[in-house]
Amino acid sequence: MKGLKKYLKYVKNPKLQLVKSQLAYYYFLHGILYSESDIYQSENYMQKALDLGLKFKQNIAIAKLNIAIASLSKGNKKKAELLLLEAKKTDIHGLLHEQIQIIKIQMKKMNIGNRQNPFIRI
């Protein structure tokens, strides 16, 4: 990650220095860089990358998975479900299968937390 950050800093003005496809991957790499520290910043970069057009389906699946995680953390479960479904469809080789399953388990735990305890009398 340190090396990635170092090389991304060399690009001072990405909109002028890079072509459209390079700019998409520039934002994608920034999204990966911020995915551990600031999920909302990562979501913005991943959305920009998707809008500009990533070429490889695996990268599209990773971007959608990151946006789904950010949507889930905001509490937007429907959007997260749709993005997870899209990520699963674009993940041809099944490399993200485990991560998608983990997110689905987290979504189910969120459902359990929202239900009222039947043993508590009001």
Disulfide bonds with the S-S distance in Angstrom:
none
